[in-house]
Structure formats: C-alpha cells, structure tokens
C-alpha cells in the first residue's frame, strides 16, 4: 500500500492521506455505529466514548476478514455534530496507531439510523492476496 499524504498542488492533511494506492484482497466494512455487542448505544452524551466504540467495532469487523487497522486504505465518517471532530480524531488516531493515515471523507449529517448515535464510520481495507 502506498500513501501519498500531500501530493503537489494539494493542501495540508490532518490525520489522513489525500491518496492511497493498493493491490490485494479488498475488504469493505459497512458503517459501524457506537453500539455494544448487544446492539445498545453507548454513552449517548459522550462523543469520545462513542467514537472509540465505533473504532472497536471496526476492529472486530476487520478481524473477521483477516484484516487489521493498518490495512485500512479509506474511511468514510459521518458526524451529526462537527463539534465532535476532536473526539473523532482522537479515536481515529488511536485506531490507526503509528502507521500511515488512510484516505478519508467526513460528512456532517442531520441524523443517523439510531437517533442517539453521533458518529458512523465505514472502511475499505486491502490485505495481501
């Protein structure tokens, strides 16, 4: 996987790469919500706990396909409140670790399928063939 954090002509990136190229087995993970294994929303009033739960769920989903956070090449993030951006970035950085950052899109939405959810994230990963 090749990460191009800031190709010539593009602005700075804060925790993401503008471009990621890869070859291998494609793993796509549906949008994960801040729910525990019983399907209950966690910490409706705490965006950091919700973001950490979302990334924990992404790890479980990736592991089911034999992938790890370092294999993620793209994240799509949906936030109901942009004031939660710092909490999202904190949890994302914990998830990514020291590796290169994936490409990313972030969209503010009016709401998610579960009204108490503040964040949803889906992922695209690539593992060796």
N, C-alpha and C positions, 0 to 999 in steps of 0.2 A: 504494500500500500504506500502510495506517495502522497504527502501532504504539502500543499502549496498555500502556506498561511496568508501571504500577502504578495500576489503576483504584481508585476509592474503595472501601474495605472490604477490599482485598486486602493481603497482606503484601509486604515488600520482595522484589525480584527481583535475583538475582545473575547478570548476563550474559544474561538472557532477558527477553522481554516476556510479560506474562500473556495478552495478547490481540493478535492481528494480523488485520486485515481487508484483503481484496484482491479485485480483479476482473481478469480477463485469462485468458491461456492457462496451464492448470495443468500443472506438470511434477513428476512424482513419481520419486524416485530410490530404488531398492532399497537395503537395508542394505549398507554398504561396510565391508569388513574391512581390517586392516593388511597387505595383500599388495601386492607389486610387480607390474609388468606381466606377469611370467612366472607369477604366481599363488603365489609363495613368501612365507611370513610374514616380516616384517621385525622385527628386534630383539625377540625373544620376552621379553627381560628388561628392556625399556625402554619404559614406558608413554607417554612423551612422543614418542618416535620413532614408536611405533605410532599414536598419535593424529594426529600430523602426516601420516602416510601415509594414514590414513582420510580426512582432510580434503583431501589432494591428490587422492585417488580421487573424492571428491565433486565437486571442481572439474572433473575430466575428464568425469564423467558429466553434470554440468550443462551444460558447454560443448557436448556432443553434441546437446543440445536447445536450444541458443541461449540458455542461462541463465547467470547469474553468481552468486557468493555473495550479493551484495546483493539478489537476487531470492528468496532463501530465506525463507519465512514460518514454517516449522516444522522442528525437528529432533527425532528420537527417538533417544535414546542408550541403549546397553546396555553396562554395565561389569561385568566379573567381580569387580572388587575396588574398593570405594569409596575405598580409599587412592589410587587413580589419578585421583581427581576433579580435583586441581590440574593434573595433566598434561593432562587433557581440556580444562579451562577455558583453559589457556594456548593450546593448539592451536585451540580454537574461537574465541578472541578474535583470533588471527592470521588465521583464515579469514574472520571477519566484518569485520574492519577497523574503521573508524571509523563505519560505518553503524549503524542501529538494530538491536537484537538480535531474532532471531526468537523465536516461541513455542517452548517446549521441554519435553520429558519425559525423565526419566532414570530408568532401572530397573537395579537390580543383579540379575544373573543368575548361575546356578550355572556356566554354561559357554556357549560359542558353538560353531558348527559346526566351526570349526578350533580344536582344543584349546589351541594356543599364542596364540590371539587374546585380547586383553584388552579390546577395545573394538569395537563395531559402531555405525554411525550411519546412519540413513536420513533423507531430506529431502523436503520438499514446497516447491516454489517456484512463483511466478507471474510470468509475463512479460507484457508488453503484448500485447493481441490483434492 
